[in-house]
């Protein structure tokens, strides 16, 4: 049963009714949650964090079952890395919940307002979305991040993870639900939907009137399918074909450190650099230097004609420029100018995160003004595009669209607003 939160995946009978029933329970939970004080929600978040640490062995044991099944199924290393939960990673998501508990509650915040000339008191205030659906792939940490952010922002979460994380997600949701019940909040604030039948995704994203918002998080195939088929409003999170551009006026020591960090810190995440652009004026010195440094970190360089002159560089083809590798691979190209770099990024970038390394303030300003992306960095690694790094505690995803939310999405991005108007018997004259 979905309500139990423990034996969810693979249930196929009356799937549409199950998903819609879960959404109705979520609505009831959200209606109660909207009245919860910040103290009550924060207490729940801290209890959830404590429960994760206490039951970490149980969580890791469940995760091992997913990893064994994933290896047997031949999942690639980058997916297995995203799937893996260690004691340190469980503790990290618990820390994320604790950080969220320490953040200001967005619900009820006054965005704008004042007294109108006729005496009406007008306020625009933040309110929860209501019921938020998450569709995501083999990243069990998202289960906790989404549940925690939804709770603090007053929303009930319907989580549809992938079958590759079945055991991990089922155990995590059981832990979170138990923690909610222990502080007298509805367990149905967090529910896990069936994961073996893709129809459960369809039923979730077309449950207009039952679900207020759907956020897909994963590869381009998943995201595009949800955005194209959903009748429920969606926030589009995007893949990360992120670039580092090394300008003519770059500090090359800094540039090397940033490129290596952006590429090799963790290859399976969407903020990892997938493309390197080098200005022609520093190419003679920097191309052999960065090629050697990347290869020492086991990175395969897919290079243009100038990079291909270096040993063991694979000659790039057109597909390389737009590829999100999520592996120890990088596309590399020499450009004639900053404007050419910007044009290349506009052509092949995904609107996620882009970086320039330069000591020229004018070049930095031109780059940040012209590059159209959710995050643009000057002399810093793209690896910093992350909700926790941006002070959000956690993130529910990184939006690459331009409406409502863009970049890492935290608490405020999970709220809408309403206008509250106070009068004293005010009536409007007839036209």
C-alpha positions in Angstrom: 0.0 0.0 0.0 1.2 3.5 -0.8 0.0 4.8 2.6 2.4 2.5 4.4 5.4 4.0 2.6 7.2 0.7 2.8 6.0 -1.6 0.0 5.4 0.7 -2.9 7.3 -0.2 -6.0 5.9 -2.7 -8.4 2.3 -2.3 -7.4 0.4 -2.2 -10.7 -3.3 -2.9 -10.0 -5.5 0.2 -10.6 -2.3 2.3 -10.9 -4.1 5.5 -11.9 -6.4 5.2 -8.9 -3.5 4.6 -6.6 -1.6 7.7 -7.8 -4.7 9.8 -7.6 -5.5 8.5 -4.1 -2.0 9.4 -3.0 -2.5 12.9 -4.4 -5.7 13.3 -2.4 -4.0 12.2 0.8 -1.3 14.6 0.0 -3.8 17.4 -0.3 -5.3 16.6 3.1 -1.7 16.6 4.6 -0.9 19.9 2.8 -4.0 21.5 4.2 -2.8 20.7 7.7 0.8 21.6 7.0 -0.1 25.1 5.8 -1.2 25.9 9.4 1.9 24.5 11.0 4.2 26.9 12.7 7.8 27.3 11.8 8.8 25.7 15.1 6.7 22.6 14.4 8.1 22.2 10.9 11.7 22.7 12.1 11.2 20.2 14.9 10.1 17.7 12.3 13.1 18.4 10.1 15.5 17.9 13.0 13.7 14.7 13.9 14.0 13.5 10.3 17.8 14.2 10.3 18.3 12.4 13.6 16.3 9.4 12.3 18.4 9.2 9.2 21.6 9.0 11.2 20.2 6.5 13.7 18.9 4.2 10.9 21.9 4.8 8.5 22.9 1.0 8.7 19.4 0.1 7.6 19.5 2.7 4.8 22.9 1.6 3.5 21.9 -2.1 3.6 18.9 -1.3 1.4 21.2 0.8 -0.9 23.5 -2.2 -1.3 20.7 -4.2 -2.8 20.1 -1.4 -5.4 23.9 -1.2 -6.1 24.1 -5.0 -6.6 21.1 -5.0 -8.9 22.5 -2.0 -10.8 25.9 -3.6 -11.3 24.2 -6.8 -12.5 22.2 -4.8 -14.9 25.3 -3.1 -16.3 24.5 0.4 -15.1 27.3 2.8 -16.1 29.7 4.1 -13.4 28.2 7.6 -13.3 24.8 6.2 -12.5 26.2 3.9 -9.9 27.9 6.9 -8.3 24.7 8.8 -8.1 22.9 5.8 -6.7 25.5 5.1 -3.9 24.7 6.0 -0.3 27.6 5.8 2.2 27.5 6.8 5.9 29.1 10.1 4.9 26.4 10.8 2.2 23.6 9.9 4.6 25.1 12.3 7.1 25.4 15.0 4.4 21.6 14.8 3.6 20.9 14.9 7.3 23.0 18.0 7.6 21.0 19.4 4.7 17.8 18.9 6.6 19.3 20.6 9.7 20.4 23.6 7.5 16.9 23.9 6.0 15.5 23.9 9.6 17.8 26.9 10.3 16.5 28.9 7.3 13.7 31.4 7.5 10.3 30.1 6.8 9.1 31.6 3.5 5.4 30.9 4.2 3.7 34.1 5.1 6.6 36.4 4.1 5.3 39.7 2.8 6.7 40.3 -0.7 5.2 43.8 -1.1 2.3 45.8 0.1 1.0 49.1 1.5 -2.1 51.2 2.1 -4.0 52.2 -1.0 -5.4 55.8 -1.3 -8.9 54.4 -0.5 -7.7 52.9 2.8 -7.5 49.3 1.7 -4.5 47.4 3.2 -2.8 45.4 0.5 -0.2 42.6 1.0 1.3 40.1 -1.4 2.4 37.1 0.8 4.2 33.8 0.0 2.1 30.7 0.2 2.9 27.0 -0.4 2.3 25.5 -3.9 0.3 22.7 -2.2 1.0 19.2 -3.6 4.4 18.9 -5.4 5.4 15.9 -7.5 9.0 14.9 -8.1 10.1 12.6 -10.9 13.7 11.7 -10.7 16.2 9.0 -11.5 18.8 7.0 -9.5 19.6 9.7 -6.9 18.2 8.6 -3.5 19.6 11.8 -1.9 16.9 13.7 -3.9 14.3 11.8 -1.8 15.4 13.4 1.3 16.2 16.9 -0.2 12.8 17.1 -1.8 10.9 15.9 1.3 12.7 18.4 3.5 12.3 21.4 1.3 8.7 20.6 0.6 8.0 20.3 4.3 9.6 23.6 5.3 7.8 25.4 2.5 4.5 23.9 3.5 4.0 21.5 0.6 3.2 17.8 0.6 5.6 15.7 -1.6 4.7 12.9 -4.0 8.0 11.2 -5.0 8.4 9.1 -8.0 11.9 7.7 -8.0 13.3 5.1 -10.4 13.3 1.4 -10.0 17.1 1.4 -9.8 16.7 3.0 -6.3 13.7 1.0 -5.2 15.1 -0.3 -2.0 16.9 2.9 -1.0 13.9 5.1 -1.6 11.5 2.8 0.1 13.6 2.7 3.2 14.3 6.4 3.2 10.6 7.3 2.9 9.8 4.9 5.7 12.3 6.6 7.9 11.0 10.1 7.1 7.3 9.1 7.6 8.1 7.6 10.9 9.8 10.8 12.0 6.9 12.9 10.9 4.4 10.8 12.9 6.7 11.0 15.9 6.1 14.8 16.0 2.4 14.5 15.1 2.6 15.7 11.6 0.8 13.8 8.8 3.0 11.0 7.4 1.3 11.7 4.1 3.4 14.9 3.8 5.8 12.4 2.1 4.7 9.6 -0.1 6.5 7.3 -2.6 4.7 6.3 -5.8 5.1 3.0 -7.6 8.3 2.9 -9.7 8.2 -0.1 -11.9 5.5 1.0 -14.3 6.2 4.2 -16.3 2.4 4.8 -16.3 2.7 6.0 -12.8 4.7 9.0 -14.1 1.9 9.7 -16.7 -0.8 9.5 -14.0 1.2 11.9 -11.8 2.0 14.5 -14.4 -1.5 14.6 -15.8 -3.3 14.8 -12.4 -4.4 18.3 -13.0 -6.4 19.6 -10.1 -4.9 17.0 -7.7 -1.2 18.0 -8.1 -0.1 21.6 -8.2 3.4 21.3 -9.6 5.7 18.7 -11.0 9.5 18.9 -11.1 11.5 16.4 -13.2 15.1 15.8 -12.4 17.4 13.6 -14.4 18.6 13.0 -17.9 17.4 14.9 -21.0 15.1 12.0 -22.0 13.2 12.1 -18.7 13.0 15.9 -18.5 11.8 16.3 -22.1 9.2 13.5 -21.7 7.7 15.1 -18.5 7.7 18.7 -20.0 6.1 17.6 -23.2 3.4 15.3 -21.7 2.5 17.1 -18.5 -0.8 18.9 -18.0 0.3 19.8 -14.5 2.5 22.9 -14.4 6.2 22.0 -14.4 9.5 23.6 -13.6 12.1 22.3 -16.1 15.4 21.3 -14.6 18.1 20.9 -17.2 21.1 18.8 -18.2 24.5 20.4 -17.7 26.7 21.0 -20.7 28.8 23.4 -18.7 31.8 25.4 -20.1 34.9 26.9 -18.7 36.3 29.6 -20.9 40.0 30.6 -20.3 40.3 34.2 -21.5 43.4 35.9 -23.0 44.0 37.6 -19.7 43.6 34.6 -17.4 45.9 33.6 -14.6 46.9 30.2 -16.0 47.6 28.6 -12.6 44.1 29.6 -11.6 42.7 28.4 -14.8 44.3 25.0 -14.5 42.9 24.6 -10.9 39.4 25.6 -11.9 39.3 23.4 -15.0 40.5 20.4 -13.0 38.0 21.0 -10.2 35.1 21.6 -12.5 35.8 18.5 -14.5 37.1 15.9 -12.0 35.6 16.8 -8.6 32.6 14.6 -9.4 31.9 13.7 -13.0 28.3 12.3 -12.5 26.7 15.6 -11.5 25.1 18.2 -13.7 27.4 21.1 -12.7 30.6 19.3 -13.9 32.4 21.0 -16.8 31.9 19.1 -20.0 33.6 21.7 -22.4 36.7 23.8 -22.3 37.3 26.9 -24.4 40.7 28.5 -24.6 41.5 31.9 -26.1 44.1 31.7 -29.0 46.4 34.2 -27.3 47.2 31.7 -24.4 46.6 28.5 -26.4 50.3 27.9 -27.1 51.1 27.7 -23.4 47.9 26.5 -21.9 46.8 23.8 -24.4 49.7 21.4 -23.7 49.6 22.3 -20.0 45.9 21.6 -19.4 45.9 18.6 -21.7 48.6 16.9 -19.7 47.0 17.9 -16.4 43.6 16.5 -17.4 45.2 13.3 -18.7 47.0 12.8 -15.4 43.5 12.8 -13.8 42.5 10.1 -16.4 40.4 12.5 -18.4 40.0 11.8 -22.1 40.3 15.1 -24.1 38.1 15.4 -27.2 39.9 18.2 -29.0 39.7 20.4 -32.0 42.6 20.7 -34.5 44.9 22.5 -32.1 44.2 20.3 -29.1 44.5 17.2 -31.3 48.2 18.1 -31.9 48.8 16.9 -28.3 49.5 13.2 -27.5 46.5 10.9 -26.9 43.9 13.6 -27.6 40.8 12.2 -29.4 39.7 14.4 -32.4 36.4 15.9 -31.5 33.4 15.6 -33.8 30.3 17.8 -33.9 28.4 15.7 -31.4 31.1 16.3 -28.7 30.4 20.0 -28.4 26.8 19.3 -27.2 27.5 16.2 -25.1 26.9 16.0 -21.4 29.5 13.2 -20.7 29.0 12.7 -17.0 32.3 10.9 -17.2 36.0 11.5 -17.3 35.7 13.1 -20.8 35.9 16.8 -21.9 35.5 18.6 -25.2 38.1 21.2 -25.8 38.5 24.0 -28.4 40.6 27.0 -29.1 38.6 30.2 -29.9 39.7 33.4 -31.5 37.9 35.8 -29.1 35.6 36.2 -26.2 32.7 36.8 -28.6 33.4 33.4 -30.3 33.4 31.7 -26.9 30.0 33.3 -26.1 28.7 32.2 -29.5 29.9 28.7 -29.0 28.2 28.5 -25.6 25.0 29.9 -27.0 25.0 27.2 -29.7 25.9 24.2 -27.6 25.3 25.1 -23.9 22.3 23.9 -21.9 21.7 27.1 -20.0 23.0 25.6 -16.8 26.4 26.9 -15.6 29.2 28.7 -17.5 32.5 30.1 -16.2 35.2 32.6 -17.4 38.7 32.7 -16.0 40.1 36.2 -16.5 41.9 39.1 -14.8 40.2 41.6 -17.3 37.2 43.1 -15.5 35.7 44.4 -18.8 35.9 40.9 -20.3 34.3 39.4 -17.2 31.5 41.9 -17.4 30.9 41.3 -21.1 30.9 37.5 -20.5 28.4 37.7 -17.6 26.1 40.1 -19.5 26.0 38.1 -22.7 26.0 34.5 -21.5 22.5 33.2 -21.0 22.6 30.6 -18.2 21.2 30.0 -14.8 24.6 30.6 -13.2 27.6 32.5 -14.6 30.9 32.3 -12.7 34.0 34.6 -12.8 37.2 32.9 -11.6 35.3 30.1 -9.9 34.4 26.5 -10.7 31.0 25.5 -12.0 31.0 22.9 -9.2 29.5 25.7 -7.0 26.1 25.6 -8.7 24.5 23.7 -5.8 21.7 24.6 -3.4 23.8 23.8 -0.4 26.7 25.9 -1.6 24.3 28.8 -2.3 23.1 28.7 1.3 19.8 26.9 0.6 20.6 23.9 2.7 19.6 21.6 -0.1 18.0 21.9 -3.5 15.1 20.3 -5.2 16.7 20.8 -8.6 18.5 23.3 -10.8 16.1 25.1 -13.1 17.4 26.1 -16.5 14.1 27.7 -17.6 13.4 31.5 -17.1 9.9 31.5 -15.6 9.4 31.6 -11.8 12.6 29.9 -10.8 16.1 29.7 -12.3 19.2 28.1 -10.9 19.2 26.1 -7.7 15.7 25.8 -6.3 15.2 26.1 -2.6 12.4 27.1 -0.3 11.2 30.3 -1.9 11.0 28.6 -5.3 8.5 26.1 -3.9 6.1 28.9 -3.0 3.6 31.0 -4.9 1.9 34.1 -3.6 -1.5 35.5 -2.9 -2.9 39.0 -2.4 -4.5 39.6 1.0 -6.7 42.7 1.1 -8.1 44.2 4.3 -10.9 46.7 4.3 -13.4 48.3 6.6 -16.6 47.8 4.6 -15.1 49.0 1.4 -17.3 48.8 -1.8 -16.3 49.7 -5.3 -18.5 52.3 -7.1 -20.5 51.2 -10.1 -18.9 52.0 -13.5 
